[in-house]
């Protein structure tokens, strides 16, 4: 769980030791041999152990003792290896790295992943007279050519047809982003517009999937004039863009344009994941300049305090960051597929090996799934932007240090951001641990509401109110620690979107007639219909 808000902000540097305590090692050995003995003397024990794992739950495994015993031995050995890793007396970050490496090896060596040891795949090959194997080889060749594993039937989806369909228009563009203004769905709207800032690490339409699960449509239906930043998918010609460019020419320009189009002095802004981190730095720049064109801030699964940065922290150290700076820090591109592969291997059984088995060993076509289509639609990042982000967030945690870094010519101090803040974390988030989302929220003063959603990074965030799934937790105040906040929180059925809509409704401003057309004058004229050109660009395909 989370540390108090006074916890150190630098990464630990203690040298690890690797000597497990004798008592813990002895207990692991004793337990292992007891369970091994039971397994080798009872076929029923093997079936019992494997039936609880979906990789080995099919009859082809359970009804054939050699295969069920093999699977049970794999599970037993895997559990023992993980337990021994936990027993090591090590510095926490070093142990986290070792655990990650061990888990990767454990997941990769599952007998389900190989034709010679997977009875389901063998049976299907016999039943189809080799057709499943032929199809699997074709799928493998296709995926090798495209450089990634197919996770969904991509032929089913088309942007503007069944994804990113909320009506709107592109009303501004530059080398960094397009600004979309969405058409109103209510006769009156709040006088303050709402600007949505997605992460530049992904395409924006995770916030505008199919209509029933679109956060954009939900916000429009709540009586907001909604604007959204659609980041450009950079090629080599944008390879010198910096974090400063994304702030100055991106977020700050979008704020200016949205306010001018809506005829408002200020707006409400929502940032998602890295988009939230970027938005916070932009607001700190505005505060340093004495400007206040933003009334309220919403953060979805956003890190600002990177002291507890979750599983991604295992990839970050001085050598790695320096190497990246040397290779692309002055210019160049970090390929989107590299990032996508990294994120997939954070959950390898779900996002890698599951598809190896189905696509290649069984020759099956993956079913259509909108989130997985989005997940495969990766974006590049400019090298200078990416390396600045690595060093100043994950490595050095500089954003919460007053006046430590300068962005767009201004020393930033988050304490100067004075506005109502709504911060949301997801309870099972492995990218932005909810405790870290809470810790990040404590940097914005007493006008902050923290809400905890269920599920993970994406499913917890994109949890439509209309479907009334899952639940969320709310509490008055922030508490002294994340544990303290949760201890006093109340669980509420349904999506956190409803709670956010009620909060945002208090910041919409007075009701005015909904705009009859998008844009304003020649400066912000309609360029093309949403979702625009930038989001359609796919590199490396």
MARBA-457509 format. One record per residue (C-alpha): z, x, y negated; residue in three letters. Coordinates in steps of 0.25 Angstrom, whole numbers, plus 5000, padded with zeros to 4 digits. Layout:
BEGIN
ZXYALA...
This chain:
BEGIN
500050005000UNK499950044986UNK500850144978UNK501550114965UNK500750114952UNK501350254949UNK500750314962UNK499950454959UNK498550434955UNK498050564961UNK497650594976UNK498650664985UNK498350804988UNK499350834998UNK498750915010UNK498850835023UNK499550875036UNK499050825049UNK500250825058UNK500650695064UNK502150665066UNK502450685081UNK503050545082UNK501850475077UNK500950555086UNK501850535098UNK501850385096UNK500350375094UNK500150455107UNK501150365115UNK500450245110UNK499050295113UNK499450325128UNK500150195130UNK498950115125UNK497950205133UNK498750185146UNK498650035144UNK497250035140UNK496850125153UNK497550035162UNK497249895157UNK495749845154UNK496449725147UNK497149825137UNK495749885134UNK495149745132UNK496349705123UNK496249825114UNK494749815112UNK494649655110UNK495349665096UNK494249765091UNK492949685087UNK492149815091UNK492549795106UNK492849645106UNK491549595113UNK491549565128UNK490649685131UNK491849775127UNK493049685132UNK492349645146UNK492049785150UNK493249875153UNK492550005151UNK492149965137UNK493449895133UNK494250015138UNK493350115130UNK493550025117UNK495050015119UNK495150175121UNK494350185108UNK495250095101UNK496450165107UNK495950305103UNK495550255089UNK496950195086UNK497650325091UNK496750415082UNK497050325070UNK498550325073UNK498550475074UNK497850485061UNK498950395054UNK499950485061UNK499550615053UNK500450655042UNK499450675032UNK499150665017UNK498750515015UNK497250545010UNK497050645021UNK497550545032UNK496650435026UNK495450525027UNK495850565042UNK496050415045UNK494750385039UNK493950485047UNK494750455060UNK494350305058UNK492950335056UNK492850415069UNK493650305076UNK492650195071UNK491450275074UNK491850305088UNK492050165093UNK491350135106UNK490750015100UNK489850105091UNK489050165102UNK488050095112UNK488550175124UNK489950125122UNK489649985116UNK489549885127UNK489149765118UNK487949845113UNK487549885127UNK487649745132UNK486749695120UNK485749805123UNK485649755138UNK485649605134UNK484449635124UNK483749725133UNK483849845123UNK483449755111UNK484849775104UNK484649925105UNK483249925100UNK483749845088UNK484949935086UNK484050055085UNK483149985075UNK484349955066UNK484850095067UNK483550145062UNK483450045051UNK484850085046UNK484550235047UNK483350215038UNK484150135028UNK485350225029UNK486350125032UNK486850025042UNK486449885041UNK487649795039UNK486949665036UNK485549595037UNK485049645023UNK483749555024UNK484549435022UNK485049465008UNK484349474994UNK484949494981UNK484749374972UNK484349294984UNK485649284992UNK486549394986UNK486849414971UNK486249274968UNK487149224957UNK486249194945UNK486149294934UNK485349384926UNK485349534923UNK485549544907UNK485749694905UNK485349824913UNK485449974911UNK485450094920UNK486750064926UNK486849914928UNK486249774926UNK487149664920UNK487049524927UNK487449394919UNK487649284929UNK487249144925UNK488449044923UNK488748934933UNK489748854924UNK489448784911UNK490448864904UNK490949004905UNK492049094900UNK491749164887UNK492049304894UNK491049354904UNK491349414917UNK490749554920UNK490749594935UNK490749744938UNK490349774953UNK490449914958UNK489350004956UNK489550054970UNK488949924976UNK487949814972UNK488549704963UNK488149584972UNK489449594980UNK489949514969UNK488749414970UNK488549394985UNK488149264990UNK488549144980UNK489749104988UNK490349244988UNK489849294974UNK490949334964UNK489849334953UNK489549184956UNK491049154957UNK491349214943UNK490149144937UNK490649004943UNK492049034937UNK491349024923UNK491149164920UNK489849234913UNK489749334924UNK489049474921UNK488949574932UNK488549724932UNK487449764943UNK487549914944UNK486249984946UNK486050054959UNK485850194954UNK484750284958UNK484550434955UNK484150394941UNK485550334939UNK486250454946UNK486950514933UNK487650384930UNK489150404927UNK490350314928UNK490350314913UNK488950254914UNK489350144923UNK490450114913UNK489750124900UNK488350084903UNK488849984914UNK490149914913UNK490349924898UNK488849884895UNK489049764904UNK490349724897UNK489649734884UNK488349654889UNK489149544895UNK490049524883UNK488849524874UNK488049424883UNK489249334884UNK489649344870UNK491049384873UNK491949484868UNK492549524882UNK492249494896UNK492949494910UNK492549604920UNK492649614935UNK492549744942UNK492349764957UNK492749884965UNK492150014958UNK491649914948UNK493049884944UNK493350034943UNK492150054934UNK492549924925UNK493949974923UNK493450114918UNK492550034909UNK493649954903UNK494450074901UNK493250134893UNK493250004885UNK494750014882UNK494650164878UNK493650114868UNK494550004863UNK493549894868UNK493849764875UNK492649694880UNK493349654893UNK494349544894UNK494849554909UNK494549644921UNK494449604936UNK494449714946UNK494049684961UNK494549794971UNK494449904961UNK495150034960UNK495550104947UNK496750174953UNK496150254965UNK497450314970UNK497350224982UNK495850214984UNK495750174998UNK494950235010UNK493850285000UNK494850394995UNK494650465008UNK493250515003UNK493750564990UNK494250704987UNK493950814977UNK492850884986UNK492150754989UNK492150714974UNK491750854969UNK490550854979UNK490050724974UNK490150764960UNK489350894963UNK488250814970UNK488150684962UNK489150694951UNK488050744940UNK487050644945UNK486450584958UNK486750464967UNK487750424977UNK486950344987UNK487450204989UNK487250215004UNK488350335005UNK489350244998UNK488950125007UNK489150215020UNK490550265015UNK491050125012UNK490550075026UNK491250185033UNK492550135027UNK492450025036UNK491550085047UNK491849985058UNK491449865050UNK490249935041UNK489750035050UNK490050035065UNK489949885066UNK488449895062UNK488150015071UNK488549925083UNK487849795079UNK486649855072UNK486349975081UNK487049955095UNK486849805096UNK485549795088UNK486049675079UNK485649645065UNK486849635055UNK487049495050UNK486849465035UNK488049485026UNK488049495011UNK489149585009UNK488649685019UNK487249675012UNK487949714999UNK488649825006UNK487349885011UNK486749874997UNK487350014992UNK487250074978UNK487150214973UNK488050274963UNK487750384953UNK488350514956UNK489150534943UNK489750394943UNK490150414958UNK490750544956UNK491550514944UNK492050394951UNK492550474963UNK493250574955UNK493950484945UNK494350374954UNK494550414969UNK494850564967UNK495650574954UNK496050424951UNK495750444936UNK495550304931UNK496950274931UNK497350394923UNK497350364908UNK496250444901UNK495950534913UNK494450494913UNK493450464902UNK492350364905UNK491250334895UNK491850424885UNK493250354886UNK494550404892UNK495050284900UNK496450224902UNK496550104911UNK497850064903UNK496950024891UNK496249914899UNK496949794894UNK496449664900UNK496749564911UNK496449624925UNK496249554938UNK496249654950UNK495849614964UNK496149704977UNK495749674991UNK496849685002UNK495949755012UNK495049835003UNK494849975009UNK494050024996UNK495049974986UNK496349964992UNK497049844986UNK498249924982UNK497350014974UNK496749894968UNK498149844964UNK498449984959UNK497149994951UNK497549854944UNK498849914939UNK498149994929UNK497849874920UNK499149824915UNK499849684916UNK498649594915UNK498249624929UNK498149534940UNK497949594954UNK497449504966UNK497249544980UNK496149494989UNK496049495004UNK495049575012UNK494249705008UNK493549764996UNK492349674996UNK492749545004UNK494049544996UNK493349544983UNK492149454986UNK492949344992UNK492349214987UNK493349104981UNK492448994987UNK492649045001UNK494149055000UNK494349165010UNK495449265011UNK496549265001UNK497149344989UNK498449394984UNK498949374969UNK500249414962UNK500849414948UNK500849554942UNK500449684949UNK501749724955UNK502249864956UNK501449904968UNK500349844976UNK501349814987UNK502249744977UNK501049664972UNK500649614986UNK502049584989UNK502149484978UNK500649434979UNK500349294984UNK499249274994UNK498249164989UNK497149104999UNK495649124994UNK494949224986UNK495449304974UNK494249254966UNK494949124963UNK496149204957UNK495249294949UNK494449174944UNK495649114939UNK496149244932UNK494749264926UNK494649124921UNK495849164911UNK494949274905UNK493549204904UNK493749164889UNK493449024884UNK492348944890UNK490948944884UNK489648894888UNK488948964900UNK487849054895UNK486448994897UNK485749124899UNK485949264903UNK485949384893UNK485949384878UNK484849424869UNK483849534872UNK484949634874UNK485449564887UNK484249484892UNK484049444906UNK483349554914UNK483249494927UNK484049394936UNK485249434944UNK485549514952UNK484549604945UNK483849734949UNK484949834950UNK485649774962UNK484449764970UNK484149914970UNK484549974984UNK484450124985UNK484350204998UNK483750085006UNK
